[in-house]
Amino acid sequence: MRKYLLTLTSVLALSSAYAQTEEKSQDAENKGSDYNKWSIELNVGQNKPNKPFAPGYFSSDQEKYFNFGGVNHFDLGARYMFNPNFGAKLDFGYDMMENQSGTTSLPFETNQYRVGFQGIANLGRIMRFETFTSRFGILAHAGLQVSRLDVKSGINNGLTEDNGGVIIGLTPQFRISNRIVLTGDFTYLSNFRQHLNWDGSRSATSNNLTGSMLNTSLGLTFYLGKNDVHADWFVLDSALKEQLDGVEKRLADVEKGLVDSDKDGVADMFDAEPNTMAGVATDTKGRTIDRNGNGIADELERYFDSKYASDKGTPGSDFDIKRLINEGYVNAYFDFTATTPTPASTDGLNFLVRYLNANPSATANVIGYADEIGSNEYNDNLSKARATKVKQILVDAGISASRLNIVANGEDNSVDKSSKEARKIVRRVTFQIK
């Protein structure tokens, strides 16, 4: 029955930890109400049509990608973020193309009006920019566009052509405030079947399949909504992260605590003595039963007494007495700061004397410990004083001092420092038979 109750308690503890984790994860998913999703984007800059052009026409130096000749590109967009990582936008663009003043291009003027629908990937959140900056971000955008090329002057003045194609680009961001962001934008646009050159003349058949243009611009993004932060910059707040980390740690502790190292039917997380020997009776907290408090389990004490009825008794063949002593089943205990064993420890020391008398070739390490209260230096000295006192008691009982070696192990921090009862367990002297 005890095992079933402990198993049920363990399962409930594990289920509780999982439930907390799931609840926190769900809270994180529902955080959509905590950030704004809509924004308006306005950009101005320069266009650079690449091809096609008729011979003698160009709008900029074809040998340079960046050749600023004035503002001739404008676009306005509305964007909606489904979550902090992905969204979509609808934008309207206008590009004016003409021969630059002072160049050798033939005169022309054309305008392109464009509508695009694009998907958005917030690379700043996907790549976790928040780990090193809270001001800089970057968006990637790509989608489809339709456009109209309108010839304003030149050989085909008044002619128009409708086109369509793809659009792709990158938008670096600098957050000025939670409402306004400064952006730069680099966008490539391609028309799949463009029959007019950018200068308005008819394109040669061999050159009319693709038109391409590069836009570079600066702009501002204005965030809309009642919340403090937009999806572009939203991350789980540090407090929630700490809570999630804490739940994960507690879950790991529960999983570890469900192990029953000493196979006594009590999980380690509930076991006051997680290293008891298999086969030795324990109570519901996994402690060996020692009703007279003399440092020897009652079950073993009855067996020891039957094998050591006299000082010259011999070890039982069916029980490894030496191993039991070495594993800490025979101890001397001490009151707080004391160097003299408690009266109840007399039986344990008497048992050790009988064993050493029965095994004259055996020697023993007398190992002293202290609890965690006090400095390391103080506890080292206290553990040594306890071991020295116990050695003297054994010598007075007739054991040769040459058979006893003092070891000062200082403080034992294996129990809860805040528990007075637990600290009693580690204020002890143990023995190692050689």
Secondary structure, 3 states (H helix, E strand, C coil): CHHHHHHHHHHHHHHHHHHHHHHHHHHHHHHHHHCECEEEEEEEEEEEEEECCCCCCCCCCCCCCCCCCCCCEEEEEEEEECCCCEEEEEEEEEEEEECCCCCCCCCCEEEEEEEEEEEEEEHHHHCCHHHCCCCEEEEEEEEEEEEEEEEEECCCCCCEEEEEEEEEEEEEEEECCCCEEEEEEEEEEEECCCCECCCCCECCHHHCCCEEEEEEEEEEEEEECCCCCEHHHCCCCHHHHHHHHHHHHHHHHHHHHCCCCCCCCCCHHHCCCCCCCCCCCECCCCCECCCCCCCCCHHHHHHHHHHCCCCCCCCCCCCCHHHHHHCCCCCEEECCCCCCECHHHHHHHHHHHHHHHHCCCCCEEEEEEECCCCCHHHHHHHHHHHHHHHHHHHHHCCCCHHHEEEEEEEECCCCCCCCHHHHHHHCEEEEEEC
